[in-house]
Amino acid sequence: MALIREPSVEPYGLVPVELGPAVREAAAHWPSDELFLVIHRALRDVRRARVVWGLLLERVARAGS
C-alpha cells in the first residue's frame, strides 16, 4: 500500500484504498513531497527490497519530469 496523490493512481494501475475517518484526518497533515519505503530493518540489504526502492524512485522521477 502506498500513500500517493489521487492523480497518480490510475496511470500506475493502482486501486484506491478506503481509509477510516481517523486515518483520513491524520493523512491530511502528512508530507506530500517525501517518499518512504517501510520495511523491517533485517530486510534493508535484501536485493528485492533494493529493487522495489529503485523502481519507486525511478517512477517518481519520471512522473515529476
Buried (B, 14 or more C-beta within 10 A) or exposed (E): EEEBEEEEBEEEEEEEEEEEEEEEEEEEEEEEEEEEEEEEEEEEEEEEBEEEBEEBEEBEEEEEE
